Amino acid sequence: MFIGTDNRREKRDFLKGGKTVFENENLVASGFIYFLPLFIVAEGRVDHKGNLRLQWSSEDLALTKREQFDFSWDMDIE
């Protein structure tokens, strides 16, 4: 289980007064991280706005001695 903050700074595609506009967003999130077989990491989190995010990922999953496989899949529910 974890509790933390997610600070995002996003650049917008439009200009205001000749300057690029940035938007800052601060979220408080709570969730869990669970380790599955084959070094797969499952993560679920919910922020203070009620947005739910589920994510599965794996790094350096060995297929053979010389080949490795990485993947990441996520789902955002608002």
N, C-alpha and C positions, 0 to 999 in steps of 0.2 A: 504494500500500500504506500502511496505517496501523496503529498500535498505540496503544491508549489505555484509559481507564477509563470506565465508565458507572455513575454514582452515582444511585440511585433512592430516593425516599422515598415510600412508599405509605401512604395512610390506609385503615384497616380499618373495616368497617361495624359492628363490634360494640364494646361498651364493657367495660372492665375497671375495676371499682372507681369507676365514675362518670367516668372519663377516656377520651378517644379514644386509640386505640392506633395508633402509626405504626411501620412496619417499614422499616428502612434496608437496602439491598442494594448492595454494591459488586462490580462485575464488571470483569474485565480482558478486553478484546476486541482482535481482530486481523482485518484485512480489506482490501478493495480498493474503490476508487471508479473507475468507468469512464464516460466521456462518450460517448453514442451520438448519431447524427444526430437532428435536430429538438430539440436541447437536452434530451435525455432522459438522466437520470443513473441508472446501475445501480450498486447497492452490495451487497456481500456481506460478512458478518462472522460470526465464530465467537467465543464467549466461553470462559472457562476451564472452564465446566461442560459444554461440548460442544454448546450450543444454536447452531443455524445460523439466520441471518436473511438473506433476499434481498429487496431493495427496488428498485423502479423508480419514478421520479418526474420530474415536469417542472413548471416554473413559467413562466407568461407565454408559453405557446405561442400564437402569433398565428394565429387563424383568418381574420380579416379585419382591416381597419384599426381597427375599434372593438371587436372581440370577441376575448377571450383565453380560454385554456383551461388549467386546472391539474389535475393528477392525481397520485395517489400510490397505489401498490399494493405490499403486502409479504406475505411468507410466512415464518412462524416454524416451524422444524422442531426438535423436541426429541428 
